[in-house]
Amino acid sequence: MIEIVYSNGCSHSAAGGLELVRTLDDKNTLLIDLYKEKYDVSWKTQEDATYIAHLATLLGGIEYVAEAASGGGSGRVVRMAYDFVKKHWDKKDKLFLVLEFPAFFQRMDVFSVKLDSWMIVNQSFSNSGRRNHLYATRKYFVNKFNSDTEQIDSENELSLYLDNFTRIDIEEQKLIREIETLLSFLKLHNIKHVWFESNKIIQKKINPDLLKDELAIYDEIDYHYDFHSWAIKHKMTIKDELEGLSLDLHPGYFAHKKFAEILYEHINKKYYM
């Protein structure tokens, strides 16, 4: 019996694009209003639109914990998923985790002493390797966090740390170790879970025994190994669902609902529920 379902990952798992404040390009029309008008559906919180919330409903209205976040990286997933399991150790046999590992190793999970909070740190680089973008926030699309980057990098503290003590290839190696350790921990303690990534970087570098819990969907279109590519191939992005009124390629509301059904079927087959 599963009593709590849990998810973590990036915007794909967080219902990115379906935030209550998200508007079309006109900066006026709320996206949620379009869904209400077109399909007569709405959601009270962004978390309520996620596949993990829909899965909880399919499992009889059980508890769900949706900790995925836009811009989140794999280090954040490992830290929070481990903490979640330890917090609910007395129910470890009644948990089901869905873990998306974003293969964007330039996304970092950094603790700010100044703000006393974990930060989502996103950066991008030019072809020459020079950083051309740096943004840190406790959470995207929350006005009170808009100045987080300025607060923690006002004297280039974060930039200097990243320049002097991190390198993307080393971060990749570290995160692969952390992911393999977490998945091994879950397997050792028979904690129910499924995981996926946006490409096959992780798949190629971890213990093959851990691939048994990797997501694999086979349908009339293709094999699918992650939620986002599945949504794109099935034309279930926000752009598709709103027929081009939005150009957002995040999975749409109905993609989350359908993916929940796929996870529900996976649970029933694998755990004979």
N, C-alpha and C positions, 0 to 999 in steps of 0.2 A: 504494500500500500504506500503510495506517495502522498505526503502531506504538504510539502513545500516544493515549488519549482523556482528555479533561479536562473537568471541570464546575465551575461556580461559581454562586452565587446565595444564596438564603435557605434557610429550613428546608424548603421544598418540594423543593429539589434535594438537601438534606443528609440526607434521610430523617428529618426532624424527626418526633418522636413514636415513632420506632423505636429510640431510644437504648436501650442495654442496661440502663440503670438505670430506665427509664420504667415506672411502675406504674399500675394503675387507681386510681380514687378511694379505694379502701380502703387505699392506701399500702403494700400488702403484696404483692398479686399482680402479678408481672412480666408486662408485655405480651408479651414474647418467649416466655414459657412458654405463654401462650394460643395463640399462633401454632403453637407446637410441638405442643400438644395437639390443636388443631383441624385443622391442615393438615400436620403433620409437617415443618415448615420452621423453620430458625433461621439466625442469622448470627453470625459471630465478632466483627465490629465494626460500628458504625453505618454506616461507609463501605461495607461489604460489601452492605448492603441497598439502596444507591442505584442509580438507573437507570444511572449511568455504569459501575458495577461490572458490572451485568448486560450492558451493551453490550460491555464488554471481553471478557466470556465469549463472547458471540455472534460476536465478531470473531476468535475463536480463542485466547482466553486471553491477550490482549495486556496491556500495562501500562495502568493507569488511575490518574488523580490526581483525587481528590474533595476540592475545597477550599471547597465551599459550607458555610455555617454559619448556624445559627438566629440570627435577628436581624440578619443581614448586610444591608448596603445596596449600592447600585449603585457607590458610590465604591470599596468594597472589591473588588468584582468587577473593575472596570477596573484597579485597581492590581495585583492578584494575577494576573489573566489576562495582562497585559502582561509582568509579570516572568517568568511561566511560559514564554511564547513566547521571550523573550530568552534565558532559561536554556537552552532547547532549540533554539536557532537553527539548529544544524547539522542538525536533523531537522524543520525547519519544514514541509517538504513531506509529512511523515509524521504530522502532528498532526491531531486533530479536536477542536474545542472546542464545548461546549454551554454557552451563557451565558444565565443568567436574570438580568434586570435588575429588581430589586424597585422598584416605583414608590412607595416610601415614602421621600420625600426628607428626612424627619426622622430617618432612620437615618444615622448618620455614621461615617466611618472616621477615627479620631483616633489619633495616636501619643502615647503616654505616655512622657515622659522619665524620670519616676520609676520606672516599671515596665519601662522599656526594651522596650516592646512595642506593637504596634498593638492598638487597642481597638475593639470593637463598641459603639457608643453608641446607645441607643434612648431616645426621648423622645416624650411625647404632650402635647397641649395642650387646654385647655378651649375652649369656643366663643368666649370672650372673648380667646383668644390667650395665656392664661397657662399656662406649663408646669406640668403636674400630675403628671408622672412623668419620672424620669431614672434610667437604669440603664446602667452600663458594665461590660463583662466581656471577658476574653480569649477565653472560650468558655462557652456555656451548659451546664448540667448537669455541670460539673466542680467538685467541692467546693472545691478549693484556690483557685478563682477567685471564690468567692462574695463575698469582701470587696473585690473590685476597686474598686467604686464608692466605698466608704468611704476606700480608700487614696488614690485620685486626686482625691477631692472633699471631703477632710476639712475644708478651709478654704474651700470653695466655689470652688476654682480652676477646675474644669471648668464649673461653672454660670456663673461670671463670664465665662469665655471665650465660651461659647455665647450668653450674653445680649448681649455687647458686640461680637462679631465674626462672628456668623452670623445669617441670617434665612432661613426656609424657602423663600421664593420665589427668593432669590438662590442658595441651594443647588440648587434645581431647575434653574435656568439653567446653573449650573456643571456639574452632573452630565450634563445633556443634551449640553453641549459635549464632556465627557470621553468619553461613550458614543459619540458620533458620531466622535470622533477615533480611538478604539480600533477601531471597526468599519471605518473608512476604512483604517487601518493594516493590518488583517487582509485586507481586500479587495485593497489595493495589492500585498501580498506573496503573494497567492493561498493564504492559510492557510485550510484547510477549517474551517468553523464554521457553527453555527446559533444563533439567539438568540430569546428570547421575553421578554415582560413580562406583568404581571398585569392591565394595562389598556392603553389605546391612547394614553397620554400621550406616550411616546417616539416611537411610530410616526408621530404627527402632526407631529413637530417636527424630524425628521432628514431628510437627503438621501434622496429617494425611491429612488435606486439601491441604498441599503443595505437596503431592504425585501426584496430578492431572497433574502436569507439569513435572513429572519424565519420562525420556525416557523409552518406553516399545516397543520392537520390537518382533512380533510373526511371525515366518516363518516355513517352512517345517522342520527345524532342531530343534528349541527350542524357548523358551522365552529368550530375551536378554535385559539386563538392562545397558549395557555399550558398548562403541565402541570397546575396545580392545578385550574383550571376544568374541564379535560378529565376529571380524576379524579372531581370532584364530579358532573358530568353522567352519568358512566358508573357511578356508585355504587361507586367503588373507593377510598373514603377508609378510614382505619383503623376508623372507626365502622361503615361498611358491611361491611367484611371480618370484623369481630368481632361483627357483628349486634347492635350497640347496647351491648355490654359496656363499650366505651369510647366516649366522646363526641367523640373527637379527629377533626377534619376534615382533618388532613394526609393526603396521598396514602398509601395503604397499601402493604404489601410487594408485593402482586401488581400494584398500579398501577405501581410502579417497574419491575417485570419487563415488563409490557405496553408501557410507554412506551419501554423499551429496544428492543423489537421494532420499534416505530414509527421510532425513530432509525436502527436497522439498515436498515430498508427505505428510508429517506430517503437514507442513505449509498450504498446500492447503486444507487438510481435516479439520483442526482445525479452520482456519481463513477464510474459504470459498473464497479463492482467485482464 
